[in-house]
Each structure stands twice: as structure tokens, then as C-alpha cells.
Amino acid sequence: MDARYSGIIMIDAETGEDGEPNEHLVLSPQQSPTQAFSDAALEDKRAESTHSIDKCDLVPAANEMVDNETSKIIADPKAPDAPAQLEPSRPVGWTTRKKLLLSLMLVTQLTVSCSFSLLAPFFPTEAEQRKKLSKSQIGFIFGCFQMSNLIMAPLFGKYLSLLGVKYLYISGLFLSGGCLICFGILDRAPAGPSYLALCILCRALGGVGSSASVTSGFAIVAQEFPHAIATATGLLEMVNGAGFGLGPFVGGALYEVGGFVVPFAAVGATMMLMSVMYIFIFPSIKSARRAYSGSLLSLIRIPAILIMSMTVFFAFFGLAFLDVGLGPHLKTFNLSVIVTGVIFMTAPILYALTAPIWGWLVDRGHAGRIMIVVGNLVCVTGMVLIGPVPIVGKSHLWLTILAIVILGIGFACSQVPVFRDMLMTAR
């Protein structure tokens, strides 16, 4: 850059045609580069701005013009005192701190989702044969995890600023890991109502911990990545799907190696160790210490928020149904525990592979609500085929796998755009 010029970002009070503040790069003559903002300082200033932008819009001065092919500001040869050629500032937003923050969140999301689906291949059989539980009781053990999520997530969201984002994130991970270890130890508990009650207690508390981590995680995404909300959400959903897929495989493999306790002890200890490490390495998150004037009831009364909430509800309702019902259904094909775990992996892995694509498309202005509708229709098709319904015909292994593939793609298409849409609507 010419030594006589330096760039300062200015934000006009007037808004443009798209409703966003006008931003310009003002060039100040006779100022050396050492007196101007450094690249790192300018990057932090723009990353913390309330209205972040993906690219810096360079506005030429009266004696300048823009080269459309190179996107450079160059001197107008017809104007007097034209400055030397200037390079545009590089896009900002993904600082080293943000990359570290997102990386740690991805690892956390992977382990939390893995812990949820860890028991799917073997627990229904163990609970039914050894502990004499009915299928409805087993289903309730699976469902209480998500039920506690449903109850606690709005409360954590409302009081997040008072509890602290970092504290809630780390403590939720620690609680989830501890409850997972306790659930594995329950294998030594006697069969009967006491075993059922202890299983429900461990899963419910684990759901509280998961809710704390996930809720604060979404708050971190909204606060730290305003320029790429759907992209960051898509990456989190990618590892979320990978965790759901790896959980049954890892659980089935560790179960065959060391029995019932080993899968829960290994994953739970990993989560607790991670939470202790995060105390020292997790970046500090600035949280606004203020009370919110709105209420949850007023938020739900917004039609778009209600529809998106129902979309998430029924999607995870179907996912929980697969956790409980897919295992017994696959038993009719005489498959091993490991093969059953691999089939369980199919939908989450496809969810993980396609989620970043949907997030990228949404951040580039494509219709997120159309994606949600199409994704829901695809999920309905998968649910019709997985049984299948009587009009389709008899059940076949290839048809079941095809239905799982369809469900994995449909879940990603319908869920990734939801968070960004709800956030924009609430604002």
C-alpha cells in the first residue's frame, strides 16, 4: 500500500437499500502505515462490530475509479493528483480466536451427540432380557433425555446472561459425562422398579447437562459468528450427525470388547476430562449482564417461531423413534451388533456430510424456508419406507437402508436453516 494512505472503516448513520448501515473505506492522506490501524487491530474492530460484513466494500473517491476485473481502486488518469494503486483489505471475521473457539465447540458437540446414541445397539436387548423391562419402559428411558432437554433449554436460554455462557457450557459437559458413567454402573443394579427409576434419573440429568452445553453453544454461535451463523451452525450439525452415527458403532464395538460398562465409562470419562481442560483453554465469552424484557410465551406466539419449533420437535421425535425402534426391527434380519451399529451410522453420517452444504447455501441468501419444507417432505418419504407401510410391500434390508439414507439427507435439509431463521425472526 502507498505510504501516504491508510484505511479506516466508517459507518454512516443512514441505512442502504438493504436496511444495513452503509460502510466505506475512508483514505486519509499523509499518514504512515505505522500510524494507521494494524491488520490485526482492524480485523478485531470489524469482527466485533454489531453489523459484520463478509467483504469490505471499497468506495472510490472523486479522483478514483474501480477496476471491475481486479476489484482494485486505481487512479483515474483524467483526475488531478491521483493517488497510487491500492489493494482492497482482505475479508475478516475468522480470527485465530474464533477458529479455536469453533474447534473446541465441534469436539464438544461430537462427544455429546455420541453419548446420546451410544446405547442404541445393545441397551434395548439388555434391558428387556436381563432387567425385564417392557418396550414402553425402554422407550421412556430413551425419551427422558430429550424431555429434560425440552424443559431446561428455555430456562437456560432465559437466564444465560446471569449464569454465564462459559460456565454453563463447561458445567453442562461435566454433568453429562458424570451421568454417563453412572448409567454404565447401573448394570450392577437389581432388576425391577428401582433399576428403571435409576436409569430415568441418570438419563434425565444427562439431558440437563446436554441442554446446558447445547443452549449456550447456540448463544456462542449467535454472538461470535454473526457474519456466518448458518455456516457455523452447519458445521456444528455436521459433527452432531457424525456423533449420532459414531455413537452406535463405538458403543457396539466397546460392548463386544468389554461388556455393558465399558462404552459408558470410556465416553463419560472423556467428556469429564474435556470439561476440566476447557476451564484453562476455552476462550472467554463476553456475556451481556442484563435481563431480557421479552417472555418465552410472547416468543412462541410469533407464528414463524412456533412453526420452526414444531419442525425441530417432530424431527427429533422421529430421531428418537429410530433409536428405540430400529434396533428391534433390524433383529429380524439376524445381524450382528457391529453391523447393526454401522446401519445406525448411515443416517447421521449423511446428515454430517450434507449439513455444511445447506448452511453454506443459506448464508449465501438462498431460501432457507423452502429448504425446510423440502427437507420435511423427504423425511416423510423415509418414514413411509422404513417400515414400510403396507401399501409399499414387505420389509427388506435394502429398503430399510434406503429409507435411512433418505432420512439422513432430509433431516439435514430441514434442520440446518431453522436456527438462523428463528434468530432473524426473533430479532
N, C-alpha and C positions, 0 to 999 in steps of 0.2 A: 504494500500500500504506500502511496506517496506520503512523505514525512510531514507534509503540510496539512493533512486531513486526518480526522478521526471520526468514528461513527457513534452517535448517541440515539437511542430509541426514544421517540416522543409519542405520546398517546393523546389524540385530540379529544376534547370533551364531546364533540359531535360524533354521532354514530354513522356508519356507512349504510348502504342499501341492505346489507345482510343483517343489520342490527348489532354488529360488533364494532368496538371502538376503532377509529382509523389510526393506524400506526405508520410512522415514517422514520426513515433514517436521515437525520439532520447532519450535514457535514460542516464541521467548524474549521475554518482556515487558520493557519498559523498556530497549530497545536501539534506538538510532537507525539509520537506513539507512546512514549513513557508517561505523558500526562493524561492520555485517554484511558478508558477502561481497558484492562487486560482481557484476553479472550475468556479466561476462566471467570472473571468477575462479571463480564457481560452475559456469560452463559447462566450464571446463578441468578442474575437480575431477571432474565427472561423466563427461567424455569419457575421462579416464584411468583411471577405475575399472575393476577387473577384471570386475565384473559390471555391464555397462552396461545401461540400460533405455531403451526408446523414449519413455516418458512418466513423469512424476513422479506417483506415487500419493500423493495428499494424504489424510492420516488425520485426521479431526476430533478435537478434544479433547472433554472431557466436557461442556463448555458450548457445543458447536458441532454443526452438522449440515451435510449436503451437499445442495445444490440439484441434483437429477438432470437438470433441463433445461439449466442453465447450467454445471454442473460447478464451481460455486464453493462455497467454505466460507463459510457465513454464521452469524451469531449465532443461537443458539437463544433465542427470546423467553421461554421458560419458565425459562431458567437465569439465575442472578445473575451480574453483572459480565461480560456477554457482550461480546466484542471486536467491532470494526468488521468490515465485509465485506472479505474477502481474495481476491485473484486468484491462480489457480494459476500456478506457474512454467511457463515455456514449455518444450517439448521441446528437448533439446540433443543434441549429438553431431556435427553437421555444422558444425564451426567453419571459419573462413576458411582456416586452415592445412590442414585436411583437404580442403576444396574445391580448393585449389591443388594439393595432392598428387595427388588423384584426376584432376584435369585433365591434369597432366603425364603420368600413367600412361596415360591414354586416348590421348594423342598418340603416346606410345611404342608402345603396342600396335598402333595403326593402321599405323605405318611398318614395324614388324617383320613383321606378317602380310602387308602389301603386298609386302615384299621376298621373301617365300617364294613367292608366286604370280605374281610379276612375269613370269617367263619362260614361263609355261604356253602362251600362244597361238602363240609363234614358235620357241621353242628346239627342240622335237622335230623340226620340219621342217628347221631349220638344221643340227642335229647329224646328222640322217640323210642329208641331201643333200650338204652341204658337207664334213662331217667323217667321213662313212662309218661312223657308229656304228649298232649294231643297236638294236632297240626295247628289248631287255632291258638293254643298257648305258645307254640313256637313262633307263629306269626306275630303275636303280641310282643314277644321278646325282640324280634327284629324291628317292629314298628315303634316301640317306645323310644328308641334312639332318635328317630325323626320327630316324634311327638314332642320330646323335650326341646328339640331344635325349634319347632314351631312356636312353642310357648315362650322360650327365652330370647329368641332373636329380636323381637320387637322391644323387649325390655333393655337388652344390651344396646340396641341402637339408640334408644331414647336417652340413656344415661351414659353414653360412650364418652362424652366430653368430661364428665365428672370422674369416671373410673380411670380414664387414661387409656389411649389406644395401645401403646406398647405393653403396658401391664396386663391388659385384658388379653392381648394376643398371646403373650408368653404363658400366662397362668392357665389359659384355656388349653394350650398344648400339653402342659404338665398334668392337668387334671385328666385329660383324655388318655394319656399314657398310663397313668396310675390305675385308672378304671379298667383298662385293657388287661393289665397284669392280674388284677383281682378277678376278672372274669375267667381267666385261664385257671386260676387256683380253685374255682368253684367246681372243677371236675371231681374234687375230693369230697364235695358236699353230698349228703344223703339225698336220695330221690324223694320227690313229694312236693308239697306246697312251699316248704322252706327253700328248696332249690329254685323253684320258679320265682319266688319273691326276691331272692338274692340276684338272680340273673336280670330281672327287671330293674333292680336298683342300680346295678353296675352299668347296664346299658343306658339308663336314663341319665345318670351322672356323666357318663361318657358323652352323651349327646349335648349336655350343658357345656362341657369343655369344648366340643367341636363347634357349637354355636358361638361361643365367645371368640374363638380364633377366626371363624369364617366371617362373622359380622364385622369385627374390627379389621379384617383383611379387606373387605369391600370398602370400608371407610378410608383405609390407606390408599387404595387404588383411586378413589374419587379425589382425594386430597393431593396425592403426589404425582398422579399421571393425568391431569385434566386435558392434556393435549392428545391423549391416546387411550381413552377409557376403554373402548371396545377391544382394542388390541391387547391391552394388559389383561382385561377380563378373559379374552380368548386364550391367552397363554395359561392363565390360571385354570380355566376349564379344560385345557389340553392335559395338564398334569393331573387334574381332578379325574378325568376319564382314564388316564393311564393308571392312576392309583386304584380306581374301581376295577380295572382289568387285571392289574398285577396282584391285587389282594387275594382273590380266589386261587390263583396259581401259586403264589407264595404260601398261602395258608394250607393248601392241599399238599404241597411238597414238604413243608415243615411238619405237617401232621403225620405223613407217612414215615418221616425220619425219626421224630421224637415223641409222637403222641399228641394229646389234646393240649397240653400246657405250653409246648414249645412255640407255636405260632404267636400266641398272645404275649408270652414273656419276651420274645425277641423284638417284636414290633413296639410293644409298650415301653420297654427299656430304651429303645432308640428314641422314641418321642420324648421321654423324660430327660434323656441326655441332651437332646437338641434344645429343649427349653432352658436348661441350665447354661448352655453355651450362648444362647441368644441374649441372655442378660448382659453379656460383655460385648458381643459383636453386632447386635441388631442396632441399626441406626436409630437415633432419637426421632420421634414423630411429634411435630408441633400440633397440639390439640387446643382448639378454642375453648376456653373455660367460660362457657356461657350456657344458659338454659334456653331450650328451644320453645318458642311460643306456640307452635302448632301441636296438634294431638294426633295420635295414631288413627283415631276414628275419623278425623277430618281428612287424613291422607287416604284412607280406604274408600272414602266417599267419592273420590275422583274416579270416574268411570274407567279411564285408561289404566290407573294403578290397580283397580280391582280386577280387571281382565288379565293384566300381566301376572298378578298374584295367583289367580286361578290357573294360569298356564303353568307356572312353576309348580303349583300344588299337584296338579294331575300328572305332570311329567315325573315327579319324584314318587308319586303314588304308583305309577306303572313300574318305576325302577325298583321300588320296594317289593312289588308283586313278583318281579323276576327273581329277586333274592330268595324269596320264600318258595315260590312255585316251580322255578326252573330246575332246581336240583332233583326233586322227586320225578319231574317229567323226563329228565334225561336218564333216570334209573331204568326206564322201560327199554332203553337201548343197550343195557349191560355195559356201560362204560366205566373205566377206572376213575379214581378220584382225580388223578392228574389230568386226564383227558377232559373230565368234567370242568376242571379249573380252566383249561385252555379255551373251552367253549364259552365259559363265563367271561373270559377276557375279550372276546370278539367285539361286542358292542362298545365297551369302554375304550378299547384301543382305537376303534374307528371314530368315536367321539373325540378322542385326544388328537387324532390326525386332522380332523376337519374343523375343529373349533377355532384354531388360529385363522383359518381361511375366512370363516364367517365374520370373525372380529375385524379382520383387515377390510373386508368389503363394507361393513357397517361404518367404520371410521372414515371411509372414503365417500360417504354420502349416499350409499345405496339403501334402498328401502328396507329398514330393519323389520317393520311390522309385516311386510309381505313375506319375509323370511320366516317369521314366527308362524304365520298361517300355514305356509307350505310345510314347514317342519312338523307341525301338529298333524297335518293330513298324512304325512309319511309315517309318523308314529302310529296312527290309527291302522294303516295298512300292515305294519309289522305286527301289531297286536292281533289282527284278524288271522294272520298266517301262522303265528307261533303255536297255537293250539292244535290244529287250526279249528275254525268254526266248521260246523257240519257241512255247509254247502261247498267248502273247498275240497273236502275229501279226508282221507286217512292221514294220520300223523307219520311223517318220515323225518329221518335225521337231517337230510339235506334241506328240507323245507324249514325245519326249526332253525338251522344255521342261517339260511337266507333271511328269515324273519329277524333274527338277532342283528344281522348286518344292516338291514333296513332301519331297525330301531336305533342303532348307534349313530347313523347319519342324521336321522330325523331329530333325535334328542339334541344334537349339537346345533342344528339349524334353528331349532325353536328356542333354545335357552340362552345362547350367547348374546343375542341382541336385547334380551329382556332387561338386564341391569342398566344399560345405557339409556334405554327408553324410559324406564321408571325414574331414573335420576333426572333426565331432562324434563319429564312431566312434572315431577315434584318441585323443581325449581321455578 
